[in-house]
Amino acid sequence: MGSFIEEIRAIVGPAGLITSPIEIAPYATDWRKRYLGKAAAVVRPASTAEVAEVVRVCAGSRTVIVPQGGNTGLCGAATPDASGTQIVLNLSRMNRIREVDARNSTMTAEAGCVLANLQRAAEEAGRFFPLSLAAEGSCEIGGNLSTNAGGTAVLRYGNARELALGLEVVLPSGEVWEGLRGLRKDNTGYDLKQLFIGAEGTLGVITAAVLKLFPLPKSHATAVVALQSPEKAVVLLERVLEACGERLTGFELLSDSCLSLVLKHFRDTAAPFPRRFPHYVLMELSDTQSGGGVRALAESVLEASLEEKSVLDAAVAQNETQAQAFWKLREFISEAQAHEGPNTRALPISFRRRTRNSHALMRARAW
Ligand SMILES: Cc1cc2nc3c(=O)[nH]c(=O)nc-3n(C[C@H](O)[C@H](O)[C@H](O)COP(=O)(O)OP(=O)(O)OC[C@H]3O[C@@H](n4cnc5c(N)ncnc54)[C@H](O)[C@@H]3O)c2cc1C
């Protein structure tokens, strides 16, 4: 292992290598502290060329690589196993936005760019990058693409898969697959980038991506709706889609037990209604036109639903502070669950079943 580490150090330099067990520990533990691993080293390359060299050396010595972005995943897939022989390949130093092309509505960003920084850069260029999730201050675009993250605007803009036009990937051989294209009407051959999106790093390391940008919304309306059951939420969804079409950007179902956890662990949150209900929907409409049009639309749809008694209560945010307070009820759920404690005993990763199905199941339960 000694000469392997020296080879890696020669590629990434001292700033790109962590070998002390105490410093490795946070990278070898998942966000909810349910999965505890060990690693021979954490390698933090600063360029695509360095990633390629590191992967080549690992392929030569058959060292297992665990790619990692912001380490906010909730399935343990960015955590090394307990053997201490794997390396964590952390992409966070690759955090350069290579280009924002406002005319083409695209942005080319390195894998380690934090999602919130990309949203900000798009906004500064008068554009909108719609991927949004509660972990956006820490998760990174390479991780978002590798998990095919959904987030809260998935109904309108799709998963991360739909937001990528091109990718740059280091293959398991150490070769660089150059697919950084910004063309929308691209009908040439196989769409190979889709293989790497949602692959959780199993087929290669994403080092950069061309992302789609959209017109910046100028107005929005946020509402919380109380319901008897998830079935009633589906009825509401149909009605809102019919009335609002593409203006519907968020539609999130919350159970009362999730709300209870948030209220318990975050003192600055408040229940949206004086009494409690079994389920709630957090709904967001947005429009590229400014003015109160979307709020009036939300109010009229919800009034109709209240009249026909398909919803039990509804509140439309009257200002930005109220809208943010409503969103906190959704965004704090994962953190509230983390504060509540693991719902399975923390185990070394080698004791867990790491099948795609078990990951998918855990995700489905998480939201
Ligand atoms: C509070 C909170 C809220 C969340 N909300 C949502 C949500 O609404 N929707 C949702 O989908 N997820 C959500 N998540 C889960 C998580 O944030 C996402 O899965 C996110 O996309 C992971 O990004 P990351 O950079 O943290 O990736 P990591 O956790 O570091 O890695 C995730 C996976 O991607 C692989 N990987 C990372 N970077 C690369 C790369 N460059 N190349 C190849 N493989 C790579 C890792 O090996 C691992 O398999 C939430 C998590 C938290 C903590």
The ligand as a MOL file (V3000), in Angstrom:
LIG
                    3D

  0  0  0     0  0            999 V3000
M  V30 BEGIN CTAB
M  V30 COUNTS 53 58 0 0 0
M  V30 BEGIN ATOM
M  V30 1 C -31.3650 17.1450 3.5890 0
M  V30 2 C -31.3080 16.2790 2.3460 0
M  V30 3 C -32.2910 16.3920 1.3740 0
M  V30 4 C -32.2350 15.6210 0.2070 0
M  V30 5 N -33.2150 15.7830 -0.7290 0
M  V30 6 C -33.1650 15.0530 -1.8750 0
M  V30 7 C -34.1660 15.1940 -2.8920 0
M  V30 8 O -35.0900 15.9860 -2.7510 0
M  V30 9 N -34.0490 14.4580 -4.0160 0
M  V30 10 C -33.0150 13.5850 -4.2130 0
M  V30 11 O -32.9290 12.9500 -5.2750 0
M  V30 12 N -32.0470 13.4340 -3.2660 0
M  V30 13 C -32.0950 14.1190 -2.1180 0
M  V30 14 N -31.1380 13.9560 -1.1440 0
M  V30 15 C -30.0560 12.9570 -1.3360 0
M  V30 16 C -28.7460 13.5760 -1.8700 0
M  V30 17 O -28.5970 14.9090 -1.5100 0
M  V30 18 C -28.7140 13.4750 -3.3690 0
M  V30 19 O -28.6880 12.1110 -3.7090 0
M  V30 20 C -27.5260 14.1890 -4.0250 0
M  V30 21 O -27.7600 14.1820 -5.4170 0
M  V30 22 C -26.1880 13.5520 -3.7260 0
M  V30 23 O -25.1470 14.4250 -4.1400 0
M  V30 24 P -23.7110 14.3860 -3.4470 0
M  V30 25 O -22.8140 15.3080 -4.1670 0
M  V30 26 O -23.8240 14.6070 -1.9930 0
M  V30 27 O -23.2920 12.8720 -3.7590 0
M  V30 28 P -22.5950 11.8000 -2.7910 0
M  V30 29 O -23.4890 11.5020 -1.6320 0
M  V30 30 O -21.2220 12.1820 -2.4960 0
M  V30 31 O -22.5950 10.5290 -3.7670 0
M  V30 32 C -23.7950 9.9300 -4.1780 0
M  V30 33 C -23.5040 8.8300 -5.1990 0
M  V30 34 O -22.9290 9.3670 -6.3890 0
M  V30 35 C -21.6070 8.8530 -6.6060 0
M  V30 36 N -20.8120 9.9920 -7.0990 0
M  V30 37 C -20.6340 11.1970 -6.4850 0
M  V30 38 N -19.9240 12.0180 -7.2820 0
M  V30 39 C -19.6440 11.3220 -8.3970 0
M  V30 40 C -18.9510 11.6340 -9.6070 0
M  V30 41 N -18.4010 12.8310 -9.8310 0
M  V30 42 N -18.8570 10.6710 -10.5640 0
M  V30 43 C -19.4110 9.4420 -10.3710 0
M  V30 44 N -20.0700 9.0990 -9.2680 0
M  V30 45 C -20.2060 10.0360 -8.2880 0
M  V30 46 C -21.1770 8.2750 -5.2800 0
M  V30 47 O -20.2550 7.2150 -5.4530 0
M  V30 48 C -22.5100 7.7770 -4.7260 0
M  V30 49 O -22.8370 6.5600 -5.3470 0
M  V30 50 C -31.1730 14.7040 0.0330 0
M  V30 51 C -30.1920 14.5770 1.0100 0
M  V30 52 C -30.2470 15.3600 2.1640 0
M  V30 53 C -29.1520 15.2180 3.1760 0
M  V30 END ATOM
M  V30 BEGIN BOND
M  V30 1 1 1 2
M  V30 2 1 2 3
M  V30 3 2 2 52
M  V30 4 2 3 4
M  V30 5 1 4 5
M  V30 6 1 4 50
M  V30 7 2 5 6
M  V30 8 1 6 7
M  V30 9 1 6 13
M  V30 10 2 7 8
M  V30 11 1 7 9
M  V30 12 1 9 10
M  V30 13 2 10 11
M  V30 14 1 10 12
M  V30 15 2 12 13
M  V30 16 1 13 14
M  V30 17 1 14 15
M  V30 18 1 14 50
M  V30 19 1 15 16
M  V30 20 1 16 17
M  V30 21 1 16 18
M  V30 22 1 18 19
M  V30 23 1 18 20
M  V30 24 1 20 21
M  V30 25 1 20 22
M  V30 26 1 22 23
M  V30 27 1 23 24
M  V30 28 2 24 25
M  V30 29 1 24 26
M  V30 30 1 24 27
M  V30 31 1 27 28
M  V30 32 2 28 29
M  V30 33 1 28 30
M  V30 34 1 28 31
M  V30 35 1 31 32
M  V30 36 1 32 33
M  V30 37 1 33 34
M  V30 38 1 33 48
M  V30 39 1 34 35
M  V30 40 1 35 36
M  V30 41 1 35 46
M  V30 42 1 36 37
M  V30 43 1 36 45
M  V30 44 2 37 38
M  V30 45 1 38 39
M  V30 46 1 39 40
M  V30 47 2 39 45
M  V30 48 1 40 41
M  V30 49 2 40 42
M  V30 50 1 42 43
M  V30 51 2 43 44
M  V30 52 1 44 45
M  V30 53 1 46 47
M  V30 54 1 46 48
M  V30 55 1 48 49
M  V30 56 2 50 51
M  V30 57 1 51 52
M  V30 58 1 52 53
M  V30 END BOND
M  V30 END CTAB
M  END
